[in-house]
Structures are given as C-alpha cells and as structure tokens.
Amino acid sequence: MTSVFKKGAHVSMLSVIEKVAPGTLYILKQRYYILNQIQKVGPIGRRSLADRLGYTERLLRKEVDVLRNQGLIKSSSRGMECTPIGITIFHQLDELMGQHVQSQEKESKLANKLGIHHCTIVIGNTDTDTSSVDDMARATTEVLDFLLPDGEATIAVMGGATMVRVAGAMDHKIRLNRKMLFVPARGGLGESVDIQANAIAEKMAKRTGGKSRALYAPEHVRTETYSLLSEEPDIKETLDLVENASLVIYSIGNAIKMAERRGMDKEILQQLKEKNAVAEAFGEFIDPQGEIVYKLSRIGLRSSKLPSIPHVVAVAGGRNKAEAIKAHIKNVPPHTWLVTDEAAANEILKE
C-alpha cells in the first residue's frame, strides 16, 4: 500500500500533530492498539480485549464506541471485528505509528531496567526545552486519567516546580465520572508559596472541578516537635487522607540543588556532598546505590507508605536528572509509574 507520508517522516509528523492538538497522539495510540488487537484476534469480546490490552473497561467502552460510530469495527454475538474499511485504515495507521511503537518498546525497556511496571517517555530534553516540560506535564495528566478509578478518588500531591506545571496541564476532562479530592502530601510553610503542595493541590482542584484540603504545617520540624504536630486534629485528619489516597504524585529532585533551595545548613550540605547524595524525594537524600544518607524530620507523606497506596506516579526529566531517577527508583514499589523524557531515558539506558 502506498503511504501518503514520506519515509522517515513519521515521528516528526506525529510530533507536529501533538504540538497542534495536544492529547491527540495519546488518543491515536489507544485506538491503534485497539484496532491492532481486533484485526489480529477478532471476533473478540470487550472484556477479553480489555484484559489483553491492560485497559479499564470504562476506557475501552468509550474508545470502542468511537471506532464503531466511524464504521471501523462492527459487533455481533461473537464479539467485535474490523470492517473492510477498518482493516484498510488500520494498515495506514500501522505505517504511521510504526516508529512510535518503537518508543513504546523503549518505555518497556526503561521500566524493566528500573524494576517498575510502567514508564512514559516524552520527546525532548526538559533541561533545555520548556515545551518538553509541558509535554511531560500533559503526559502526566493522561497517566492520572488512565489510573484513577471512577467514583471518589483522593490524590496526594507533593510540591515543587514540576508539580506546578502538571497542575497547569489539568482540565475538567479528568473529572468525568469522578469526585476528586486533592490533598497536599507535605507541609510547606516557609518556602515559596506557588510551589507549596497546598497551593498546587488547590490549583489542581480548581482546574479539574474537584475539591482540595490544606495542610497548614511547616514541612521541616524538630524531632521533638513532630509527634506533637502530628497529633493536632486538623493535621492528623489531613495526613490520614494522604496515607489512604488513591494515588500519589510527586517529582524527583537533584539532592544538592534541593538542599540549597531549602536553605539547609552548610554542615549538612557538606555531609551530603561527602556521602555523594544524588537524589531527593520525600525529604530523603539518596546516594547512587539507593541508600538514604540523610533524612529530614518532616510533616507529610513518608516513602515507607508508598507500597500501600494503589497508584504512585513519579515525574522527572532531563539528562541532569538521570542519576537522581536511577537512585530514587531503587526505593519505590514496583507499581510506580515514571513519567520522564528521552534525554533522561537515553542516559539511563545507555549503560
């Protein structure tokens, strides 16, 4: 079959589509995989198809309805199968998506290397390209939409500049069939207001039509103060919501940069350098082997609670974050989903 695209232009064409219509590539990819499975094994029932693809039945039902209305598939008592026009369209789409599927293979390879179930890789290097940061933020909202169940959902949110961008990428579409509560997963009084978890949770709630809850507490406290603050009724209630969240979303930081941003003592900063700390998340500073070399006494979610939270989403990109990602991911549960960029992925995979 003759292609309407020049050979080698597929990835750039897909990039253009995504820039002009953000989110289109994600939808195209989903429908490509659905058509691929139906034309391979059809007739097939919806539940069997959902199992093969690893999709929720809610998501699959919506996409199947679109494909049926477009005349690309048909249903009978035996199940779903492609129509003649559906088969033709699939082969055209297969040629377009071929190189993109290679990107999917890279995501699987990265996930296997890191020992987690899922990775999403966006094009570019977020160290140098702000549009790639926006792409990573949009990809993160798509992951959240995929993971969150229908009905009530509590989302625990960490602070930081990356999370601000993720909040800005959210909209009301993610609210469909859901009642969402965004809860700050750490205190933050004392640092820049716009990157505090409180402010980010509130922004996410406003952009999605959900609700938010505040955690009015400093992030870092003395050890003797921690137990007292943790028992304050309002703080305790918020922390209980965090620890029983449906999903937690956070970013991974470079250890020294994070320590400097928080204004930590020179002695501690020197200690972190001597112990070769490369990553920071949840107030834990980690060396390349994944060992915690310094831990802040803090009000908020502890990494030890992550295994009990159904969905964990970590966001970090840029070649300069590759070492931090590798180190931190050694301490996360396998059901963690990493959203990153090609620069970080290539740096990790080149070994």
C-alpha positions as CSV (number, residue, x, y, z in Angstrom):
1,M,0.0,0.0,0.0
2,T,1.3,3.4,-0.9
3,S,1.9,5.7,2.0
4,V,0.9,9.4,2.0
5,F,3.9,10.1,4.2
6,K,7.5,10.3,3.2
7,K,9.6,7.5,4.5
8,G,11.3,8.6,7.8
9,A,8.8,11.4,8.4
10,H,6.5,9.6,10.7
11,V,7.9,10.7,14.1
12,S,8.2,14.3,13.0
13,M,4.6,14.2,11.7
14,L,3.4,12.8,15.0
15,S,5.3,15.5,16.8
16,V,3.6,18.2,14.7
17,I,0.2,16.6,15.4
18,E,0.8,16.6,19.1
19,K,2.0,20.3,19.1
20,V,-1.1,21.5,17.2
21,A,-3.6,19.3,19.1
22,P,-2.2,18.2,22.5
23,G,-3.5,14.9,23.6
24,T,-4.3,13.7,20.1
25,L,-1.3,11.3,19.9
26,Y,-2.4,9.7,23.2
27,I,-5.9,9.0,21.7
28,L,-4.5,7.9,18.4
29,K,-2.2,5.4,20.2
30,Q,-5.0,3.9,22.2
31,R,-7.2,3.4,19.1
32,Y,-4.3,2.0,17.2
33,Y,-3.7,-0.7,19.8
34,I,-7.4,-1.5,19.9
35,L,-7.7,-1.9,16.2
36,N,-4.5,-3.9,16.1
37,Q,-5.8,-6.5,18.6
38,I,-9.3,-6.7,17.0
39,Q,-7.9,-7.3,13.5
40,K,-5.5,-9.9,14.8
41,V,-7.8,-12.0,17.0
42,G,-11.4,-10.8,16.3
43,P,-14.1,-11.6,16.8
44,I,-13.3,-10.7,20.4
45,G,-15.5,-9.7,23.4
46,R,-14.9,-6.4,25.2
47,R,-13.8,-7.9,28.5
48,S,-11.3,-10.2,26.7
49,L,-10.0,-7.2,24.7
50,A,-9.6,-5.1,27.9
51,D,-7.6,-7.9,29.5
52,R,-5.3,-8.2,26.5
53,L,-4.6,-4.5,26.4
54,G,-4.5,-3.9,30.1
55,Y,-7.1,-1.1,29.7
56,T,-10.0,-0.5,32.1
57,E,-13.4,-1.5,30.7
58,R,-14.5,2.2,31.2
59,L,-11.8,3.4,28.9
60,L,-12.2,0.7,26.3
61,R,-16.0,1.2,26.1
62,K,-15.6,4.8,25.2
63,E,-13.0,4.2,22.5
64,V,-14.8,1.2,21.0
65,D,-18.0,3.3,20.7
66,V,-16.0,5.9,18.6
67,L,-14.5,3.2,16.4
68,R,-17.9,1.6,15.8
69,N,-19.5,5.0,15.0
70,Q,-16.8,5.6,12.5
71,G,-17.6,2.3,10.8
72,L,-14.1,0.8,11.6
73,I,-15.4,-2.1,13.7
74,K,-18.7,-4.0,14.0
75,S,-20.2,-6.1,16.8
76,S,-22.1,-9.3,16.7
77,S,-22.9,-12.1,19.2
78,R,-19.4,-13.5,18.6
79,G,-17.7,-10.2,19.5
80,M,-16.0,-7.3,17.8
81,E,-14.2,-7.4,14.4
82,C,-12.8,-4.9,11.9
83,T,-14.9,-3.9,8.9
84,P,-13.2,-3.8,5.5
85,I,-12.6,-0.1,5.8
86,G,-11.4,-0.6,9.3
87,I,-8.7,-3.0,8.1
88,T,-7.6,-0.5,5.4
89,I,-7.4,2.3,7.9
90,F,-5.5,0.1,10.4
91,H,-2.8,-0.7,7.8
92,Q,-2.4,3.0,7.0
93,L,-2.3,3.8,10.7
94,D,0.2,1.0,11.3
95,E,2.6,2.6,8.8
96,L,2.2,5.9,10.6
97,M,2.6,4.5,14.1
98,G,5.4,2.1,13.4
99,Q,8.3,4.3,14.7
100,H,6.1,5.4,17.6
101,V,5.6,1.8,18.7
102,Q,9.4,1.7,18.9
103,S,9.1,4.4,21.5
104,Q,6.7,2.2,23.4
105,E,9.3,-0.5,23.3
106,K,11.8,1.9,24.8
107,E,9.3,2.6,27.6
108,S,9.1,-1.1,28.4
109,K,12.9,-1.4,28.3
110,L,13.3,1.5,30.7
111,A,10.6,0.1,33.0
112,N,12.4,-3.3,33.1
113,K,15.7,-1.7,33.8
114,L,14.4,0.3,36.7
115,G,12.3,-2.5,38.0
116,I,8.9,-0.8,37.8
117,H,5.8,-1.7,35.8
118,H,5.3,1.4,33.7
119,C,7.2,4.4,32.1
120,T,6.0,7.1,29.8
121,I,8.7,8.9,27.8
122,V,8.0,12.2,26.0
123,I,10.1,13.7,23.2
124,G,13.0,16.1,24.0
125,N,15.1,17.3,26.9
126,T,13.4,19.2,29.7
127,D,16.7,20.6,30.8
128,T,16.8,22.8,27.7
129,D,13.3,22.8,26.2
130,T,10.4,24.3,28.1
131,S,7.9,22.8,25.6
132,S,9.1,19.3,26.6
133,V,8.3,20.2,30.2
134,D,4.7,21.0,29.1
135,D,4.6,17.7,27.1
136,M,5.7,15.9,30.3
137,A,3.0,17.6,32.3
138,R,0.3,16.7,29.8
139,A,1.6,13.1,29.7
140,T,1.3,13.0,33.5
141,T,-2.4,14.1,33.4
142,E,-3.1,11.4,30.8
143,V,-1.5,8.8,33.2
144,L,-3.7,10.1,36.0
145,D,-6.8,9.9,33.9
146,F,-5.9,6.3,32.9
147,L,-5.2,5.2,36.5
148,L,-7.8,6.9,38.6
149,P,-11.0,4.9,39.3
150,D,-14.5,6.1,38.7
151,G,-16.2,7.5,41.8
152,E,-14.4,9.0,44.7
153,A,-10.6,9.5,44.4
154,T,-8.2,11.1,46.8
155,I,-5.0,12.4,45.1
156,A,-2.0,13.2,47.4
157,V,0.2,15.9,45.8
158,M,3.8,16.9,46.6
159,G,5.2,20.4,46.0
160,G,7.8,21.7,43.5
161,A,8.1,23.5,40.2
162,T,7.4,20.3,38.2
163,M,4.1,19.8,40.0
164,V,3.1,23.4,39.2
165,R,3.4,22.6,35.5
166,V,1.4,19.4,36.0
167,A,-1.3,21.3,37.7
168,G,-1.4,23.8,34.8
169,A,-1.9,20.9,32.3
170,M,-5.0,19.6,34.1
171,D,-8.6,20.4,33.0
172,H,-12.2,19.3,33.6
173,K,-12.0,16.3,31.3
174,I,-10.3,14.3,34.0
175,R,-13.3,14.8,36.3
176,L,-15.7,12.6,34.2
177,N,-17.5,10.1,36.5
178,R,-15.2,11.1,39.4
179,K,-15.3,13.1,42.6
180,M,-11.7,14.1,43.3
181,L,-10.1,15.4,46.4
182,F,-6.6,16.8,46.1
183,V,-4.6,16.8,49.3
184,P,-1.1,18.2,50.0
185,A,1.2,15.3,50.9
186,R,3.7,17.5,52.8
187,G,3.8,20.7,54.8
188,G,5.3,23.7,53.1
189,L,5.0,26.9,55.2
190,G,8.3,28.7,54.8
191,E,9.0,28.1,51.1
192,S,7.9,29.9,48.0
193,V,4.1,30.0,48.1
194,D,3.5,29.0,44.4
195,I,5.4,25.7,44.7
196,Q,4.0,24.6,48.0
197,A,1.9,21.4,48.0
198,N,-1.0,23.4,49.4
199,A,-1.1,25.8,46.5
200,I,-0.6,23.0,43.9
201,A,-3.4,20.9,45.4
202,E,-5.7,23.9,45.3
203,K,-4.8,24.7,41.7
204,M,-5.4,21.1,40.6
205,A,-8.8,21.2,42.3
206,K,-9.8,24.5,40.6
207,R,-8.7,23.3,37.1
208,T,-10.5,20.0,37.4
209,G,-13.6,21.0,39.3
210,G,-12.5,18.9,42.3
211,K,-12.0,19.8,45.9
212,S,-8.9,20.4,47.9
213,R,-7.8,20.2,51.5
214,A,-5.0,22.2,53.1
215,L,-2.2,21.1,55.4
216,Y,-1.2,24.1,57.5
217,A,2.1,22.9,58.9
218,P,5.8,23.6,58.3
219,E,7.5,20.9,56.1
220,H,10.6,20.5,58.3
221,V,10.3,20.4,62.1
222,R,12.5,19.4,65.0
223,T,12.2,15.7,66.0
224,E,10.6,16.6,69.4
225,T,8.0,18.8,67.7
226,Y,7.0,16.2,65.1
227,S,5.0,13.9,67.3
228,L,3.1,16.9,68.9
229,L,2.1,18.4,65.5
230,S,1.2,15.0,64.0
231,E,-1.5,14.7,66.7
232,E,-3.1,18.0,66.1
233,P,-6.7,17.1,64.9
234,D,-6.6,19.0,61.6
235,I,-3.1,17.9,60.7
236,K,-3.8,14.3,61.7
237,E,-7.0,14.2,59.7
238,T,-5.2,15.5,56.6
239,L,-2.3,13.1,57.0
240,D,-4.8,10.2,57.3
241,L,-6.3,11.2,54.0
242,V,-2.9,11.3,52.4
243,E,-1.9,7.9,53.7
244,N,-5.2,6.4,52.4
245,A,-5.0,8.2,49.0
246,S,-5.9,6.5,45.7
247,L,-2.9,8.0,44.1
248,V,0.2,10.0,45.0
249,I,2.1,12.2,42.5
250,Y,5.5,13.8,43.1
251,S,8.7,14.8,41.4
252,I,12.3,13.7,42.0
253,G,15.0,16.3,42.7
254,N,18.7,16.6,42.5
255,A,20.0,16.3,46.1
256,I,22.4,19.2,46.3
257,K,20.1,21.6,44.4
258,M,17.2,20.7,46.6
259,A,19.3,21.1,49.8
260,E,20.4,24.6,48.6
261,R,16.9,25.6,47.7
262,R,15.7,24.7,51.1
263,G,18.5,26.7,52.7
264,M,20.0,23.8,54.6
265,D,23.0,24.3,56.9
266,K,26.4,24.4,55.3
267,E,27.5,21.5,57.5
268,I,24.6,19.3,56.3
269,L,25.3,20.4,52.7
270,Q,28.9,19.3,53.1
271,Q,27.8,16.0,54.6
272,L,25.5,15.4,51.6
273,K,28.4,16.0,49.2
274,E,30.7,13.8,51.1
275,K,28.2,10.9,51.1
276,N,27.6,11.5,47.3
277,A,23.8,12.2,47.7
278,V,22.3,12.5,44.2
279,A,18.6,12.3,44.6
280,E,15.9,13.8,46.9
281,A,12.2,12.9,47.4
282,F,10.0,12.8,50.5
283,G,12.7,14.6,52.4
284,E,15.1,11.7,51.8
285,F,18.6,12.2,50.3
286,I,19.8,9.2,48.4
287,D,23.2,8.0,47.1
288,P,23.6,6.2,43.7
289,Q,23.2,2.8,45.4
290,G,19.7,3.8,46.6
291,E,20.9,4.2,50.2
292,I,19.3,7.0,52.3
293,V,22.2,9.1,53.6
294,Y,20.2,11.9,55.2
295,K,16.6,12.2,56.2
296,L,14.7,15.3,57.2
297,S,12.2,15.3,60.1
298,R,9.1,16.4,58.2
299,I,5.4,16.7,58.3
300,G,3.9,14.8,55.4
301,L,3.9,11.5,53.5
302,R,6.8,9.2,54.1
303,S,8.2,7.0,51.4
304,S,7.6,3.9,53.6
305,K,3.9,4.4,53.0
306,L,4.1,4.2,49.2
307,P,3.6,0.4,48.9
308,S,0.2,0.7,50.4
309,I,-1.0,3.4,48.0
310,P,-2.7,1.9,44.9
311,H,-1.1,4.2,42.4
312,V,2.3,6.0,42.6
313,V,3.3,8.5,39.8
314,A,6.8,10.0,39.8
315,V,7.7,12.8,37.4
316,A,11.2,13.8,36.4
317,G,13.1,14.6,33.2
318,G,16.2,16.0,31.7
319,R,19.7,14.4,31.3
320,N,20.8,16.0,34.5
321,K,18.1,14.1,36.4
322,A,19.0,10.7,35.1
323,E,21.3,9.8,38.1
324,A,18.7,11.0,40.5
325,I,15.9,9.0,38.9
326,K,18.0,5.8,38.9
327,A,18.9,6.3,42.6
328,H,15.4,7.1,43.9
329,I,13.6,4.4,41.9
330,K,15.6,1.8,43.7
331,N,13.4,2.6,46.8
332,V,9.9,2.7,45.2
333,P,7.3,0.0,45.0
334,P,7.1,-1.8,41.6
335,H,3.7,-0.4,40.8
336,T,5.3,3.1,40.4
337,W,4.7,4.8,37.1
338,L,7.5,7.1,35.9
339,V,6.9,10.0,33.5
340,T,10.2,11.2,32.0
341,D,11.7,12.5,28.8
342,E,14.0,11.0,26.1
343,A,17.1,12.7,27.4
344,A,16.8,11.1,30.8
345,A,15.7,7.7,29.4
346,N,18.6,7.6,26.9
347,E,21.1,8.4,29.7
348,I,19.8,5.7,31.9
349,L,19.5,3.1,29.1
350,K,23.0,3.7,27.6
351,E,24.5,1.7,30.3
